[in-house]
Amino acid sequence: MGRFLRFLLLFMGFSFAAQSQQISGKISSAEDGLPLPGATVAIKNTSKGTTADENGNYTLTAEAGATLVFSYIGFEKRELVLKNKSVYNIALMPSAGLLKDVVVVAYGTVKRATSRALSLRSLRKI
């Protein structure tokens, strides 16, 4: 009976150590507080993750002690080790290398294909 009880306690200890929990929260910009739709949340060193909805909200199942990686284009990545909380609201900082202005320059020539087509059509009528 004593061995069975020790085995049961040992098994219960391992099952509590690997408990998964539901994590949720909102991802926003630290600069203006606006939500970041499409931001990614991934569990580090795994293939598990999710993306934020149009309001910046996300939901993910992870184990306590896991590291979450939050990222968004034009913002710095942020890592967070999970504690005993279920809601983590994250504000990402804009990247220092972000372009403020975009200049579009176009070079090249355009041929008018319509003039050739019109001349062929006029030749057929003759």
PyMOL commands that set and color helices and strands:
alter all, ss='L'
color gray80, all
select helices_A, chain A and resi 2-17+113-125
alter helices_A, ss='H'
color red, helices_A
select strands_A, chain A and resi 20-29+40-43+49-51+57-63+67-71+78-81+90-92
alter strands_A, ss='S'
color yellow, strands_A
deselect
rebuild
show_as cartoon
